[in-house]
Amino acid sequence: MLTPVCDPATAVVDPVWAYYAANLRAGMFTGFLTMSSFLLTMTTFIIMNLKAQYYDQTRYADRVKKRRQVGCKRSYYRPLQNLGIALIASIALSLLTSIAQFTVGLYPSFWSVVVCGTLALLAVGALVVSLIQIGFNMSALFQAWNEEKDTSPSPAAA
């Protein structure tokens, strides 16, 4: 059972909530709101650039054909779709965390701090997953660029 920690009879406030309210809540609100808006603006840019620079190239199409010949049934744009899902989840959790700071976080209870802190950890976890997905995609893009340069004739030979 959730019990309020601020007892009106004694006017005692939970010290954890008092610290959270005085030092963390405002920063978490602005930080996660900023993170969600930044990710929202970057999502389309990242997805469209990766699609044009890597997934729409013949090297990737050849790689997909080879995988399908050995039985891989993954869709053509599946890695890009996974990245999009991870970015959208990061945006949603960051926005939810920001909103929770001035809704749930205003209730003077230890449990409101737990809820807001848990949402913050989930949002950071989703951001880490997004960064890992971006890293995998960027690694594949750089590998394709290196292969392209390695197989093309050098300008000195021309």
C-alpha positions as CSV (number, residue, x, y, z in Angstrom):
1,M,0.0,0.0,0.0
2,L,1.3,3.4,-0.9
3,T,1.3,5.8,2.0
4,P,1.9,9.5,1.7
5,V,5.2,10.4,3.4
6,C,4.2,14.0,4.1
7,D,2.1,13.6,7.2
8,P,-0.2,16.7,7.6
9,A,-0.3,16.3,11.3
10,T,3.5,16.4,11.8
11,A,4.5,18.1,8.5
12,V,7.3,15.6,8.0
13,V,8.5,15.3,4.4
14,D,10.4,12.3,3.2
15,P,14.1,13.3,2.8
16,V,14.5,11.3,-0.4
17,W,11.6,13.2,-2.0
18,A,12.8,16.5,-0.6
19,Y,16.3,16.0,-2.2
20,Y,14.7,14.9,-5.5
21,A,12.4,17.9,-5.5
22,A,15.2,20.4,-4.7
23,N,18.0,19.0,-6.8
24,L,16.9,16.5,-9.5
25,R,13.3,17.1,-10.7
26,A,13.9,20.3,-12.7
27,G,17.1,19.0,-14.3
28,M,15.5,15.7,-15.2
29,F,12.5,17.5,-16.8
30,T,14.6,19.8,-19.0
31,G,17.2,17.1,-19.8
32,F,14.8,14.5,-21.0
33,L,12.6,17.0,-22.8
34,T,15.7,18.2,-24.6
35,M,16.8,14.7,-25.4
36,S,13.4,13.7,-26.8
37,S,13.2,16.8,-29.0
38,F,16.8,16.3,-30.3
39,L,16.1,12.6,-31.1
40,L,12.9,13.6,-32.8
41,T,14.7,16.0,-35.1
42,M,17.6,13.6,-35.8
43,T,15.5,10.4,-36.4
44,T,14.4,11.2,-39.9
45,F,17.9,12.6,-40.8
46,I,19.7,9.5,-39.6
47,I,17.2,7.0,-41.2
48,M,17.1,8.8,-44.6
49,N,20.9,9.2,-44.8
50,L,21.6,5.6,-43.9
51,K,19.0,4.5,-46.4
52,A,20.5,6.5,-49.2
53,Q,24.1,6.0,-48.4
54,Y,24.0,2.3,-47.6
55,Y,20.8,0.4,-48.0
56,D,20.0,1.6,-51.5
57,Q,23.4,0.7,-52.8
58,T,24.1,-2.3,-55.0
59,R,26.7,-3.7,-52.4
60,Y,24.0,-4.1,-49.8
61,A,21.6,-5.6,-52.4
62,D,24.2,-8.2,-53.3
63,R,24.8,-8.9,-49.6
64,V,21.1,-9.5,-49.1
65,K,20.9,-11.8,-52.1
66,K,23.7,-13.9,-50.7
67,R,22.0,-14.2,-47.4
68,R,18.7,-15.1,-49.0
69,Q,20.5,-17.9,-50.9
70,V,21.6,-19.5,-47.7
71,G,18.1,-19.3,-46.2
72,C,18.0,-15.9,-44.4
73,K,14.4,-14.6,-44.6
74,R,15.0,-11.2,-43.0
75,S,13.4,-8.3,-44.9
76,Y,15.6,-5.9,-47.0
77,Y,15.3,-2.9,-44.7
78,R,15.0,-4.8,-41.4
79,P,18.2,-3.4,-39.8
80,L,17.0,0.1,-40.7
81,Q,13.6,-0.7,-39.3
82,N,15.1,-1.9,-36.0
83,L,17.1,1.4,-35.7
84,G,13.9,3.4,-36.3
85,I,12.0,1.4,-33.6
86,A,14.9,1.9,-31.2
87,L,14.9,5.7,-31.8
88,I,11.1,6.0,-31.5
89,A,11.2,4.1,-28.2
90,S,14.0,6.4,-27.0
91,I,11.9,9.4,-27.9
92,A,8.8,8.1,-26.3
93,L,10.5,7.1,-23.0
94,S,12.4,10.4,-22.9
95,L,9.2,12.4,-23.3
96,L,7.3,10.2,-20.8
97,T,10.1,10.7,-18.3
98,S,10.0,14.4,-18.8
99,I,6.2,14.5,-18.3
100,A,6.4,12.4,-15.2
101,Q,8.7,14.9,-13.6
102,F,6.0,17.5,-13.3
103,T,3.1,15.1,-12.8
104,V,4.0,12.1,-10.7
105,G,7.1,13.9,-9.4
106,L,5.1,16.5,-7.7
107,Y,3.5,14.0,-5.3
108,P,5.6,14.1,-2.1
109,S,6.2,10.4,-1.8
110,F,9.2,8.1,-1.9
111,W,7.3,6.0,-4.5
112,S,7.0,9.0,-6.9
113,V,10.8,9.3,-6.8
114,V,11.0,5.6,-7.6
115,V,8.6,5.9,-10.5
116,C,10.4,8.9,-12.0
117,G,13.8,7.4,-11.4
118,T,12.8,4.1,-13.0
119,L,11.4,5.9,-16.1
120,A,14.7,7.8,-16.3
121,L,16.7,4.6,-16.2
122,L,14.5,3.1,-18.9
123,A,14.9,6.1,-21.1
124,V,18.7,6.1,-20.8
125,G,18.6,2.3,-21.5
126,A,16.6,2.9,-24.7
127,L,19.1,5.6,-25.7
128,V,22.0,3.2,-25.2
129,V,20.2,0.6,-27.4
130,S,19.7,3.3,-30.0
131,L,23.3,4.3,-29.9
132,I,24.3,0.6,-30.3
133,Q,22.0,0.3,-33.3
134,I,23.5,3.4,-34.9
135,G,27.0,2.1,-34.2
136,F,26.2,-1.2,-36.0
137,N,24.7,0.7,-39.0
138,M,27.6,3.2,-39.2
139,S,30.1,0.3,-39.0
140,A,28.4,-1.4,-41.9
141,L,28.4,1.9,-43.8
142,F,32.1,2.5,-43.2
143,Q,32.9,-1.1,-44.2
144,A,31.0,-0.6,-47.5
145,W,32.8,2.6,-48.2
146,N,36.2,1.0,-47.5
147,E,35.4,-1.9,-49.7
148,E,34.3,0.5,-52.5
149,K,37.6,2.4,-52.2
150,D,39.7,-0.8,-52.0
151,T,38.2,-2.2,-55.2
152,S,38.2,1.1,-57.2
153,P,41.3,2.0,-59.2
154,S,43.5,4.6,-57.6
155,P,43.6,8.1,-59.1
156,A,47.4,7.8,-59.6
157,A,46.9,4.8,-62.0
158,A,44.6,6.8,-64.3
